[in-house]
């Protein structure tokens, strides 16, 4: 549970930048066995051509740098 709180707090650091462009990010889950965080993109991010860059170069980079044990971020596209 502590690891999930750390992930959520780190996501909060990047959220204002995503909100500025009309989007949002939501934590979906964390698979501790393989270090995969799943996030859902909302608002203007849904269907945006730059969403992969936001997830992988923004969110994933920040999480891997700041949270030990995070190896990858996957995008949940169930709302698309």
VMD Tcl script that builds the backbone (N, CA, C; Angstrom):
set m [mol new atoms 240]
animate dup $m
set s [atomselect $m all]
$s set {name element resname resid chain x y z} {
  {N N UNK 1 A 0.825 -1.205 0.000}
  {CA C UNK 1 A 0.000 0.000 0.000}
  {C C UNK 1 A 0.864 1.262 0.000}
  {N N UNK 2 A 1.996 1.191 0.679}
  {CA C UNK 2 A 2.893 2.338 0.732}
  {C C UNK 2 A 3.436 2.677 -0.660}
  {N N UNK 3 A 3.754 1.647 -1.439}
  {CA C UNK 3 A 4.269 1.837 -2.793}
  {C C UNK 3 A 3.213 2.519 -3.669}
  {N N UNK 4 A 1.955 2.118 -3.517}
  {CA C UNK 4 A 0.866 2.716 -4.296}
  {C C UNK 4 A 0.710 4.190 -3.937}
  {N N UNK 5 A 0.810 4.519 -2.675}
  {CA C UNK 5 A 0.724 5.921 -2.262}
  {C C UNK 5 A 1.867 6.738 -2.848}
  {N N UNK 6 A 3.053 6.143 -2.897}
  {CA C UNK 6 A 4.211 6.821 -3.482}
  {C C UNK 6 A 3.985 7.063 -4.977}
  {N N UNK 7 A 3.416 6.077 -5.669}
  {CA C UNK 7 A 3.115 6.219 -7.094}
  {C C UNK 7 A 2.089 7.324 -7.310}
  {N N UNK 8 A 1.026 7.312 -6.512}
  {CA C UNK 8 A -0.021 8.328 -6.643}
  {C C UNK 8 A 0.523 9.732 -6.380}
  {N N UNK 9 A 1.374 9.878 -5.386}
  {CA C UNK 9 A 1.958 11.184 -5.083}
  {C C UNK 9 A 2.839 11.674 -6.229}
  {N N UNK 10 A 3.545 10.753 -6.861}
  {CA C UNK 10 A 4.397 11.123 -7.990}
  {C C UNK 10 A 3.556 11.523 -9.189}
  {N N UNK 11 A 2.463 10.816 -9.423}
  {CA C UNK 11 A 1.556 11.186 -10.513}
  {C C UNK 11 A 1.003 12.587 -10.292}
  {N N UNK 12 A 0.762 12.954 -9.047}
  {CA C UNK 12 A 0.255 14.298 -8.733}
  {C C UNK 12 A 1.233 15.388 -9.169}
  {N N UNK 13 A 2.518 15.071 -9.238}
  {CA C UNK 13 A 3.518 16.056 -9.666}
  {C C UNK 13 A 3.364 16.410 -11.139}
  {N N UNK 14 A 2.950 15.460 -11.950}
  {CA C UNK 14 A 2.838 15.701 -13.397}
  {C C UNK 14 A 1.415 16.099 -13.807}
  {N N UNK 15 A 0.450 15.834 -12.945}
  {CA C UNK 15 A -0.953 16.124 -13.253}
  {C C UNK 15 A -1.200 17.576 -13.684}
  {N N UNK 16 A -0.649 18.593 -13.035}
  {CA C UNK 16 A -0.921 19.980 -13.464}
  {C C UNK 16 A -0.524 20.257 -14.915}
  {N N UNK 17 A 0.528 19.625 -15.383}
  {CA C UNK 17 A 0.968 19.826 -16.761}
  {C C UNK 17 A -0.010 19.185 -17.751}
  {N N UNK 18 A -0.555 18.057 -17.367}
  {CA C UNK 18 A -1.535 17.384 -18.214}
  {C C UNK 18 A -2.857 18.149 -18.188}
  {N N UNK 19 A -3.247 18.635 -17.007}
  {CA C UNK 19 A -4.474 19.425 -16.870}
  {C C UNK 19 A -4.419 20.706 -17.696}
  {N N UNK 20 A -3.252 21.287 -17.795}
  {CA C UNK 20 A -3.085 22.540 -18.533}
  {C C UNK 20 A -3.501 22.392 -19.996}
  {N N UNK 21 A -3.357 21.189 -20.525}
  {CA C UNK 21 A -3.733 20.936 -21.917}
  {C C UNK 21 A -5.129 20.318 -22.042}
  {N N UNK 22 A -5.894 20.326 -20.947}
  {CA C UNK 22 A -7.268 19.834 -20.985}
  {C C UNK 22 A -7.419 18.350 -20.718}
  {N N UNK 23 A -6.350 17.706 -20.306}
  {CA C UNK 23 A -6.405 16.277 -20.034}
  {C C UNK 23 A -6.272 15.975 -18.558}
  {N N UNK 24 A -6.211 14.696 -18.258}
  {CA C UNK 24 A -6.005 14.261 -16.880}
  {C C UNK 24 A -5.457 12.843 -16.903}
  {N N UNK 25 A -4.904 12.430 -15.785}
  {CA C UNK 25 A -4.362 11.078 -15.642}
  {C C UNK 25 A -4.928 10.485 -14.355}
  {N N UNK 26 A -5.260 9.199 -14.416}
  {CA C UNK 26 A -5.834 8.502 -13.275}
  {C C UNK 26 A -5.050 7.210 -13.038}
  {N N UNK 27 A -4.646 6.981 -11.807}
  {CA C UNK 27 A -3.984 5.735 -11.429}
  {C C UNK 27 A -4.996 4.607 -11.465}
  {N N UNK 28 A -4.659 3.501 -12.129}
  {CA C UNK 28 A -5.553 2.342 -12.220}
  {C C UNK 28 A -5.051 1.212 -11.338}
  {N N UNK 29 A -3.743 0.929 -11.393}
  {CA C UNK 29 A -3.224 -0.163 -10.596}
  {C C UNK 29 A -1.725 -0.309 -10.703}
  {N N UNK 30 A -1.189 -1.185 -9.852}
  {CA C UNK 30 A 0.240 -1.471 -9.840}
  {C C UNK 30 A 0.443 -2.960 -9.639}
  {N N UNK 31 A 1.138 -3.586 -10.573}
  {CA C UNK 31 A 1.498 -4.992 -10.470}
  {C C UNK 31 A 2.911 -5.050 -9.904}
  {N N UNK 32 A 3.003 -5.314 -8.625}
  {CA C UNK 32 A 4.290 -5.260 -7.936}
  {C C UNK 32 A 5.250 -6.356 -8.412}
  {N N UNK 33 A 4.704 -7.470 -8.881}
  {CA C UNK 33 A 5.554 -8.573 -9.331}
  {C C UNK 33 A 6.421 -8.192 -10.524}
  {N N UNK 34 A 5.871 -7.404 -11.447}
  {CA C UNK 34 A 6.669 -7.025 -12.620}
  {C C UNK 34 A 6.922 -5.522 -12.718}
  {N N UNK 35 A 6.470 -4.749 -11.736}
  {CA C UNK 35 A 6.760 -3.322 -11.690}
  {C C UNK 35 A 6.000 -2.481 -12.698}
  {N N UNK 36 A 4.792 -2.934 -13.087}
  {CA C UNK 36 A 4.023 -2.226 -14.097}
  {C C UNK 36 A 2.906 -1.399 -13.448}
  {N N UNK 37 A 2.928 -0.110 -13.738}
  {CA C UNK 37 A 1.876 0.805 -13.303}
  {C C UNK 37 A 0.920 0.971 -14.482}
  {N N UNK 38 A -0.375 0.914 -14.212}
  {CA C UNK 38 A -1.377 1.148 -15.245}
  {C C UNK 38 A -2.078 2.463 -14.939}
  {N N UNK 39 A -2.178 3.316 -15.964}
  {CA C UNK 39 A -2.858 4.600 -15.827}
  {C C UNK 39 A -3.912 4.731 -16.915}
  {N N UNK 40 A -4.889 5.563 -16.654}
  {CA C UNK 40 A -5.933 5.885 -17.629}
  {C C UNK 40 A -5.820 7.376 -17.918}
  {N N UNK 41 A -5.841 7.731 -19.187}
  {CA C UNK 41 A -5.803 9.127 -19.577}
  {C C UNK 41 A -7.232 9.582 -19.848}
  {N N UNK 42 A -7.539 10.799 -19.441}
  {CA C UNK 42 A -8.900 11.326 -19.525}
  {C C UNK 42 A -8.910 12.676 -20.237}
  {N N UNK 43 A -10.110 13.161 -20.514}
  {CA C UNK 43 A -10.270 14.484 -21.118}
  {C C UNK 43 A -9.669 14.563 -22.497}
  {N N UNK 44 A -8.940 15.647 -22.742}
  {CA C UNK 44 A -8.348 15.881 -24.058}
  {C C UNK 44 A -7.304 14.832 -24.431}
  {N N UNK 45 A -6.826 14.054 -23.463}
  {CA C UNK 45 A -5.819 13.027 -23.738}
  {C C UNK 45 A -6.404 11.839 -24.500}
  {N N UNK 46 A -7.704 11.628 -24.359}
  {CA C UNK 46 A -8.347 10.495 -25.027}
  {C C UNK 46 A -8.281 10.708 -26.530}
  {N N UNK 47 A -7.578 9.835 -27.203}
  {CA C UNK 47 A -7.447 9.928 -28.652}
  {C C UNK 47 A -6.414 10.931 -29.142}
  {N N UNK 48 A -5.725 11.595 -28.247}
  {CA C UNK 48 A -4.711 12.581 -28.639}
  {C C UNK 48 A -3.513 11.870 -29.268}
  {N N UNK 49 A -2.978 12.451 -30.311}
  {CA C UNK 49 A -1.834 11.863 -31.003}
  {C C UNK 49 A -0.576 11.826 -30.133}
  {N N UNK 50 A -0.505 12.687 -29.133}
  {CA C UNK 50 A 0.691 12.766 -28.284}
  {C C UNK 50 A 0.560 11.964 -26.991}
  {N N UNK 51 A -0.510 11.190 -26.837}
  {CA C UNK 51 A -0.733 10.486 -25.576}
  {C C UNK 51 A 0.384 9.492 -25.276}
  {N N UNK 52 A 0.910 8.814 -26.275}
  {CA C UNK 52 A 1.999 7.861 -26.031}
  {C C UNK 52 A 3.237 8.575 -25.499}
  {N N UNK 53 A 3.540 9.731 -26.056}
  {CA C UNK 53 A 4.688 10.499 -25.582}
  {C C UNK 53 A 4.465 10.959 -24.146}
  {N N UNK 54 A 3.253 11.391 -23.834}
  {CA C UNK 54 A 2.936 11.831 -22.477}
  {C C UNK 54 A 3.129 10.691 -21.493}
  {N N UNK 55 A 2.610 9.518 -21.844}
  {CA C UNK 55 A 2.699 8.369 -20.939}
  {C C UNK 55 A 4.142 7.898 -20.796}
  {N N UNK 56 A 4.815 7.683 -21.901}
  {CA C UNK 56 A 6.115 7.054 -21.837}
  {C C UNK 56 A 7.264 8.005 -21.508}
  {N N UNK 57 A 7.266 9.196 -22.091}
  {CA C UNK 57 A 8.359 10.131 -21.834}
  {C C UNK 57 A 8.083 11.029 -20.633}
  {N N UNK 58 A 6.845 11.150 -20.245}
  {CA C UNK 58 A 6.500 11.977 -19.094}
  {C C UNK 58 A 6.261 11.148 -17.853}
  {N N UNK 59 A 5.138 10.448 -17.835}
  {CA C UNK 59 A 4.721 9.711 -16.644}
  {C C UNK 59 A 5.686 8.576 -16.319}
  {N N UNK 60 A 6.004 7.753 -17.312}
  {CA C UNK 60 A 6.888 6.611 -17.062}
  {C C UNK 60 A 8.273 7.066 -16.604}
  {N N UNK 61 A 8.827 8.056 -17.263}
  {CA C UNK 61 A 10.155 8.545 -16.887}
  {C C UNK 61 A 10.178 9.037 -15.453}
  {N N UNK 62 A 9.176 9.816 -15.083}
  {CA C UNK 62 A 9.107 10.359 -13.728}
  {C C UNK 62 A 8.939 9.246 -12.693}
  {N N UNK 63 A 8.029 8.310 -12.953}
  {CA C UNK 63 A 7.802 7.224 -11.999}
  {C C UNK 63 A 9.036 6.338 -11.848}
  {N N UNK 64 A 9.689 6.014 -12.947}
  {CA C UNK 64 A 10.873 5.157 -12.868}
  {C C UNK 64 A 12.014 5.852 -12.126}
  {N N UNK 65 A 12.075 7.160 -12.257}
  {CA C UNK 65 A 13.120 7.925 -11.579}
  {C C UNK 65 A 12.846 8.061 -10.080}
  {N N UNK 66 A 11.577 8.224 -9.722}
  {CA C UNK 66 A 11.263 8.566 -8.330}
  {C C UNK 66 A 10.736 7.420 -7.471}
  {N N UNK 67 A 10.271 6.337 -8.089}
  {CA C UNK 67 A 9.676 5.244 -7.312}
  {C C UNK 67 A 10.420 3.948 -7.612}
  {N N UNK 68 A 11.138 3.454 -6.631}
  {CA C UNK 68 A 11.874 2.201 -6.799}
  {C C UNK 68 A 10.902 1.064 -7.082}
  {N N UNK 69 A 11.253 0.242 -8.055}
  {CA C UNK 69 A 10.423 -0.905 -8.379}
  {C C UNK 69 A 9.489 -0.707 -9.552}
  {N N UNK 70 A 9.359 0.529 -10.032}
  {CA C UNK 70 A 8.531 0.782 -11.213}
  {C C UNK 70 A 9.404 0.576 -12.452}
  {N N UNK 71 A 8.965 -0.323 -13.337}
  {CA C UNK 71 A 9.723 -0.654 -14.540}
  {C C UNK 71 A 9.054 -0.198 -15.825}
  {N N UNK 72 A 7.746 0.029 -15.755}
  {CA C UNK 72 A 7.001 0.354 -16.970}
  {C C UNK 72 A 5.662 0.979 -16.594}
  {N N UNK 73 A 5.128 1.791 -17.503}
  {CA C UNK 73 A 3.776 2.328 -17.355}
  {C C UNK 73 A 2.989 1.906 -18.570}
  {N N UNK 74 A 1.840 1.315 -18.316}
  {CA C UNK 74 A 0.943 0.902 -19.397}
  {C C UNK 74 A -0.296 1.766 -19.388}
  {N N UNK 75 A -0.846 1.968 -20.563}
  {CA C UNK 75 A -2.034 2.794 -20.740}
  {C C UNK 75 A -3.272 1.930 -20.809}
  {N N UNK 76 A -4.243 2.212 -19.949}
  {CA C UNK 76 A -5.546 1.556 -19.986}
  {C C UNK 76 A -6.421 2.364 -20.943}
  {N N UNK 77 A -6.799 1.768 -22.051}
  {CA C UNK 77 A -7.600 2.471 -23.058}
  {C C UNK 77 A -9.058 2.013 -23.069}
  {N N UNK 78 A -9.508 1.443 -21.969}
  {CA C UNK 78 A -10.876 0.925 -21.918}
  {C C UNK 78 A -11.938 2.021 -22.051}
  {N N UNK 79 A -11.577 3.282 -21.793}
  {CA C UNK 79 A -12.544 4.379 -21.905}
  {C C UNK 79 A -12.510 5.045 -23.269}
  {N N UNK 80 A -11.768 4.488 -24.249}
  {CA C UNK 80 A -11.607 5.113 -25.556}
  {C C UNK 80 A -12.584 4.558 -26.506}
}
mol reanalyze $m
mol bondsrecalc $m
mol representation Tube
mol addrep $m
